[in-house]
């Protein structure tokens, strides 16, 4: 289709009278057949940047997406617009999956959604190659990078598994790939391009400044945060709202506290990975429909959530990375109306993230103990666990890391043998990068200049004007809400004083302390770790529960 006809196709098939900012240039590039990387914030209209070119190019658009809920949401939306969209994932039975494959081979599908794991099923890539798609879209592309905040090992295999589709054959051009994400730092952007083999790709790093979102940070003791959330959400104009809690336990406790609010009646739901799938689906549905105006959740909630009228996002603790934080606050104000993101924090929050960091990155000696047992002959996981005395969850994490770096090969029956890769240096570099992410959060918490500008620069939006936002608590302190709310809370219960490490902090009165002297360079993440995570406290009586 000629590029000049894209606006007419946009109106005819999607019902939009005009493009949003940046969309037209991206759609034109992808329609021409360019490989592309699109990094735009949540709610900026990334999905159209593969959907419209897919229709313009003809054939089936193959969409790779990481979550069943996200896939189902996208399929439902496309069907509601009259498109022929299907999906295959683990929630469908074999007969339904076979029927979808027949529709694909018969050329009946306009959009075909799969999870990355599906490409690892023997015979599936060969089936796709029998009738090559017109376009391949890799959604949530940051999952391919070990430097990203939501790394998925199966994304790492995409380049090899998609090669039969993307390589030119018999005089036909290869199928173009468009990779899309809302959260990718310059390091992650480079890694996405490298891991997908997208040489000479067009890159679009656009629109990270949110002009309708006021960001506020205030230091609050942990035992005052429930009261602060109650006060912040008492005004109906600040709802619907999402409250992010750092652990499952904190999620349950905070939801319970918000439900017991006396005469201020509004429905509150909890959402975390420890709940069964039906309970999570029910909570999400109630929030999206509006029968529940506040959802308290861990990071397990949010990917693919498209509720345009969220007025407030509250973080009840410091986040583990700025990438997670930006993605989560991006769920506020997608309708363009004024919205607010409030971060309640204290230095003690870092200890929770350090605990998870140590859990997710076991001591290298534990990995070495497993590697020494691996050889040419496959061993079962049960055998490895018995011989090393490493329990199931930790063994799973160790094998994931060794597999990622090529030091372990795992067959479909989950037997393990030695791989050719060297694991130690990249493992330590990745571990160090997670520490760097925590340091960057700490810098953000202590910065004394525009909050939005700090985030824009973190993601490398080179087209941004570089000025202050005029909305955040640094730019407009007299309009800040959170600090005044915290000032009205009763004094925190006394607790045993603890020595605090460096880094500027904001007091509970809302006043800001000085700026931290230096930020951590992102490029340092490529070096091996010089230290272990600070949370090396295996003797702790209780552990936090994540997600």
Beta strands, then each sheet from edge to edge (+ up, - down):
strand 1: 36-40
strand 2: 61-64
strand 3: 85-88
strand 4: 111-114
strand 5: 135-138
strand 6: 177-181
strand 7: 202-206
strand 8: 213-219
strand 9: 241-244
strand 10: 268-271
strand 11: 294-297
strand 12: 312-315
strand 13: 339-345
strand 14: 408-410
strand 15: 416-418
sheet 1: 3+ 4+ 2+ 5+ 6+ 1+ 7+
sheet 2: 8+ 13+ 12+ 9+ 11+ 10+
sheet 3: 14+ 15-
end
